[in-house]
């Protein structure tokens, strides 16, 4: 089916069901380099200019990150640059020299141009929702790009409950200082302080962290003038993030890929699939659900919708049918 026909069907379905405000999410169960390119093309949106492909290159020792060979056809099709930012918790990606070594270890710079966006500087960009953040602190090289493909690995996360496109846009694009600022819900941008009880938005204040992530994701979306395509790849869905060098083995089988122009809908669609999955031997969604619920992770889509970043209501277009 042609891309225009798929889009027409999505619009028609939304109209027929009285859901004109619903977002369109495309889905395929196949996770291959070819299917990743196909689902991007299904959107019918032609990116142009300088294209940043934002992924997590993965902590040293982690093997769950999106592999360069998986993303290669998509990156090449858009003539993209793989972009990253430094972390704020030590490990192999907070120090620039170690970060480059990890990028090389995982094979990204062999196939692509790679840019650590906060290697040399950082910038402050406006936030629409100023409940906790006065601004967002991102890698300075974000200013060099016209479009972004937010290519996220959907999985669990120790602090956010889960990581998808919203986390990839917020924590992922933030500089080291920006990550500290978001994690502390605007209390400090000092990474040496952000994880201390005085500053860390955790426990009773977990929702403040999630609200700050949503606000930062919106800031990046607005800064890019909405020129962002959001993709979640649902494979290797450990309860732990790619930022963990020793993640738990995934208990849930791979589910597929979703893409949307709406980051809230993209994450919500993945959450619905995980929570609605019927478990079987060797295919258990319970550990990931437990991790998400422990951190009140689903709240980020609720808050992101509240501040106008997107909609949790969506029309799912299954490309396999």
C-alpha positions as CSV (number, residue, x, y, z in Angstrom):
1,X,0.0,0.0,0.0
2,X,1.3,3.4,-0.9
3,X,2.3,5.8,1.9
4,X,-0.4,8.3,0.9
5,X,-3.0,5.5,1.0
6,X,-1.9,4.5,4.5
7,X,-2.1,8.0,5.8
8,X,-5.5,8.5,4.2
9,X,-6.8,5.3,5.9
10,X,-5.5,6.6,9.2
11,X,-7.2,9.9,8.8
12,X,-10.4,8.2,7.7
13,X,-10.4,5.9,10.6
14,X,-10.0,8.7,13.1
15,X,-12.9,10.6,11.4
16,X,-15.2,7.6,11.4
17,X,-14.6,6.9,15.1
18,X,-14.9,10.5,16.1
19,X,-11.3,10.8,17.2
20,X,-10.0,13.6,15.0
21,X,-7.5,14.5,17.8
22,X,-6.0,11.1,17.8
23,X,-2.4,10.7,16.6
24,X,-1.3,8.2,14.1
25,X,1.1,5.4,15.1
26,X,2.5,2.9,12.6
27,X,3.5,-0.6,13.8
28,X,5.4,-3.6,12.5
29,X,6.3,-6.8,14.4
30,X,9.4,-7.3,12.3
31,X,12.7,-5.9,13.7
32,X,15.2,-5.8,10.8
33,X,17.2,-3.1,9.1
34,X,14.7,-3.3,6.2
35,X,11.6,-3.0,8.4
36,X,13.1,-0.1,10.3
37,X,13.5,1.8,7.1
38,X,10.1,0.7,5.8
39,X,8.3,2.0,8.9
40,X,10.1,5.3,8.7
41,X,9.0,5.6,5.1
42,X,5.4,4.8,6.0
43,X,5.1,8.2,7.6
44,X,5.5,9.9,4.2
45,X,7.6,12.7,5.8
46,X,10.7,13.7,3.9
47,X,13.4,15.0,6.2
48,X,15.9,17.5,4.7
49,X,18.9,19.4,5.7
50,X,21.2,18.3,8.5
51,X,19.6,15.3,10.3
52,X,20.5,14.1,13.8
53,X,19.7,10.5,14.6
54,X,19.5,10.4,18.4
55,X,20.2,7.0,19.9
56,X,21.9,5.6,23.0
57,X,25.2,4.1,22.0
58,X,25.0,2.0,25.2
59,X,27.2,1.7,28.3
60,X,30.4,-0.4,28.0
61,X,29.4,-4.0,28.9
62,X,25.8,-3.5,27.8
63,X,24.7,-5.5,24.7
64,X,21.1,-4.5,24.5
65,X,21.5,-1.2,22.7
66,X,20.3,-0.7,19.1
67,X,23.1,-2.1,16.9
68,X,24.7,-0.1,14.2
69,X,23.9,-2.7,11.6
70,X,20.2,-2.5,12.5
71,X,20.0,1.2,12.0
72,X,22.4,1.5,9.1
73,X,19.9,1.7,6.2
74,X,17.8,4.3,8.0
75,X,20.7,6.5,8.9
76,X,22.1,6.3,5.4
77,X,18.7,7.0,3.8
78,X,18.5,10.3,5.6
79,X,22.2,11.1,5.4
80,X,22.1,11.3,9.2
81,X,24.6,11.9,11.9
82,X,24.4,9.7,15.0
83,X,24.2,12.0,18.0
84,X,24.7,11.4,21.7
85,X,25.4,13.4,24.9
86,X,27.5,12.6,27.9
87,X,26.0,11.0,30.9
88,X,25.9,12.3,34.5
89,X,26.6,9.2,36.6
90,X,30.2,8.2,35.9
91,X,30.5,5.0,33.9
92,X,32.0,4.8,30.4
93,X,30.2,7.7,28.9
94,X,30.5,10.7,31.2
95,X,34.1,11.3,30.4
96,X,34.4,12.4,26.7
97,X,37.5,10.3,26.0
98,X,35.9,7.2,27.5
99,X,32.6,8.0,25.7
100,X,34.4,8.0,22.3
101,X,36.1,4.7,23.2
102,X,32.7,3.2,24.0
103,X,31.2,4.5,20.7
104,X,34.1,2.9,18.9
105,X,33.8,-0.3,20.9
106,X,30.1,-0.6,19.9
107,X,30.9,0.1,16.2
108,X,29.1,3.3,15.6
109,X,31.9,5.5,14.3
110,X,32.9,2.7,11.9
111,X,29.7,3.1,9.9
112,X,28.5,6.7,10.7
113,X,29.4,10.2,11.4
114,X,29.0,10.6,15.2
115,X,28.6,13.7,17.2
116,X,28.8,14.0,21.0
117,X,26.7,17.1,21.1
118,X,28.0,18.4,24.4
119,X,31.6,17.5,23.8
120,X,32.6,21.2,23.6
121,X,29.7,23.2,24.9
122,X,26.1,23.3,26.0
123,X,23.2,25.7,25.4
124,X,20.1,26.6,27.3
125,X,16.8,26.3,25.4
126,X,13.4,27.6,26.4
127,X,10.9,25.4,28.2
128,X,7.2,25.8,27.7
129,X,6.3,24.2,31.0
130,X,8.2,26.0,33.7
131,X,6.7,24.1,36.7
132,X,10.1,22.8,37.7
133,X,12.6,23.8,35.0
134,X,13.5,27.4,34.0
135,X,15.2,26.1,30.8
136,X,16.6,22.9,29.4
137,X,20.4,22.4,29.1
138,X,21.3,20.5,26.0
139,X,24.4,19.7,23.9
140,X,25.5,22.8,22.1
141,X,25.6,21.0,18.7
142,X,21.9,20.5,18.8
143,X,21.8,24.0,17.1
144,X,23.6,22.4,14.0
145,X,20.6,20.2,13.0
146,X,17.4,20.9,11.0
147,X,15.7,17.5,11.8
148,X,15.9,14.9,14.4
149,X,15.1,11.2,14.2
150,X,14.5,10.2,17.8
151,X,15.5,6.5,17.5
152,X,14.8,5.0,21.0
153,X,15.3,1.6,22.4
154,X,12.1,0.9,24.4
155,X,13.0,-1.0,27.7
156,X,13.0,-0.5,31.4
157,X,14.8,2.1,33.4
158,X,15.9,2.2,37.0
159,X,14.6,5.7,37.7
160,X,12.1,6.5,34.9
161,X,10.5,3.0,35.0
162,X,10.8,2.8,31.3
163,X,12.8,4.5,28.6
164,X,11.3,5.4,25.2
165,X,11.2,8.4,23.0
166,X,10.3,10.8,25.8
167,X,13.3,9.9,27.8
168,X,15.5,9.9,24.7
169,X,14.4,13.4,23.9
170,X,14.9,14.7,27.4
171,X,17.6,12.9,29.3
172,X,19.2,11.8,26.0
173,X,19.6,15.2,24.5
174,X,20.6,16.9,27.8
175,X,24.2,17.6,28.5
176,X,25.8,16.3,31.7
177,X,24.6,19.4,33.5
178,X,21.2,19.1,31.9
179,X,20.8,15.6,33.0
180,X,21.5,16.6,36.6
181,X,19.1,19.5,36.3
182,X,16.3,17.2,35.1
183,X,17.0,14.5,37.6
184,X,16.9,17.0,40.4
185,X,13.7,18.6,39.0
186,X,15.4,21.9,38.6
187,X,17.3,22.1,41.9
188,X,20.8,21.8,40.6
189,X,22.8,21.3,37.4
190,X,25.9,20.0,39.3
191,X,26.2,16.3,38.6
192,X,28.2,15.8,41.8
193,X,25.2,16.9,43.8
194,X,22.2,15.7,41.7
195,X,22.3,12.2,43.1
196,X,22.4,13.1,46.8
197,X,19.2,12.9,48.9
198,X,19.0,16.7,49.2
199,X,18.6,17.2,45.4
200,X,17.4,13.9,43.9
201,X,13.8,13.9,42.8
202,X,13.0,10.4,44.0
203,X,10.7,8.5,46.3
204,X,7.8,10.8,47.3
205,X,9.0,13.3,44.7
206,X,9.4,10.9,41.8
207,X,6.6,12.6,39.9
208,X,8.6,15.8,39.8
209,X,11.4,14.0,37.9
210,X,8.9,12.6,35.4
211,X,7.3,16.0,35.0
212,X,10.7,17.5,34.4
213,X,11.5,14.9,31.8
214,X,8.3,15.6,30.0
215,X,9.0,19.4,30.0
216,X,12.5,18.8,28.7
217,X,11.2,16.6,25.9
218,X,8.8,19.3,24.9
219,X,11.6,21.8,25.0
220,X,13.6,19.8,22.4
221,X,10.5,19.2,20.3
222,X,9.7,22.9,20.2
223,X,13.4,23.9,19.6
224,X,13.4,21.7,16.5
225,X,10.2,23.3,15.4
226,X,8.4,20.0,15.5
227,X,10.9,18.5,13.0
228,X,11.2,15.3,14.9
229,X,10.3,11.7,14.0
230,X,9.8,9.4,16.9
231,X,10.7,5.7,16.7
232,X,10.6,3.1,19.4
233,X,12.3,-0.3,18.8
234,X,10.8,-2.9,21.2
235,X,13.6,-5.5,21.4
236,X,15.9,-6.7,24.2
237,X,13.4,-5.3,26.7
238,X,15.3,-5.7,29.9
239,X,14.1,-4.0,33.1
240,X,17.4,-2.1,32.9
241,X,18.4,0.7,30.6
242,X,21.2,0.8,28.0
243,X,23.0,3.1,30.5
244,X,23.5,0.0,32.8
245,X,26.7,-1.9,32.1
246,X,25.3,-5.1,33.6
247,X,21.6,-5.2,32.7
248,X,19.2,-7.9,33.6
249,X,18.4,-10.5,30.9
250,X,15.2,-9.6,29.1
251,X,12.3,-11.8,30.1
252,X,9.9,-10.4,27.5
253,X,10.1,-11.4,23.8
254,X,10.7,-8.7,21.2
255,X,7.5,-7.0,20.1
256,X,8.3,-4.8,17.1
257,X,8.8,-1.2,16.0
258,X,6.5,1.9,16.3
259,X,6.8,5.3,14.7
260,X,4.9,8.5,15.0
261,X,5.2,12.2,14.8
262,X,3.7,12.3,18.3
263,X,6.1,11.2,21.1
264,X,3.4,10.7,23.7
265,X,1.4,8.4,21.3
266,X,4.6,6.5,20.4
267,X,5.4,5.8,24.1
268,X,1.8,5.1,25.0
269,X,1.4,2.6,22.2
270,X,4.4,0.7,23.5
271,X,3.1,0.8,27.1
272,X,-0.2,-0.5,26.0
273,X,1.4,-3.4,24.2
274,X,3.5,-4.3,27.2
275,X,0.7,-4.1,29.7
276,X,-1.8,-5.8,27.4
277,X,0.6,-8.7,26.5
278,X,-0.5,-12.2,27.5
279,X,2.5,-13.8,29.2
280,X,3.7,-17.3,28.3
281,X,6.7,-19.5,29.1
282,X,9.8,-17.6,28.2
283,X,7.8,-14.5,27.4
284,X,7.0,-12.7,30.6
285,X,5.9,-9.1,30.8
286,X,5.5,-9.1,34.6
287,X,9.1,-8.0,35.5
288,X,9.0,-5.0,33.1
289,X,5.5,-4.0,34.3
290,X,6.7,-4.2,37.9
291,X,9.7,-1.9,37.1
292,X,7.4,0.6,35.4
293,X,4.9,0.6,38.2
294,X,7.6,0.9,40.9
295,X,8.7,4.2,39.4
296,X,5.2,5.4,38.4
297,X,6.6,5.4,34.9
298,X,3.3,5.7,33.1
299,X,2.8,9.1,34.6
300,X,5.2,10.7,32.1
301,X,2.8,10.2,29.2
302,X,-0.1,11.6,31.3
303,X,1.9,14.7,32.2
304,X,3.3,15.1,28.7
305,X,-0.2,15.0,27.3
306,X,-1.3,17.6,30.0
307,X,1.3,20.1,28.9
308,X,0.4,19.7,25.3
309,X,3.3,17.7,23.9
310,X,1.0,15.0,22.4
311,X,-1.9,12.7,22.9
312,X,-2.3,9.3,24.6
313,X,-5.1,8.6,22.1
314,X,-3.9,7.1,18.9
315,X,-4.9,5.2,15.8
316,X,-2.5,2.2,15.3
317,X,-1.8,1.3,11.7
318,X,-0.5,-2.3,11.5
319,X,1.9,-2.4,8.5
320,X,1.9,-6.2,8.7
321,X,-1.7,-6.6,7.7
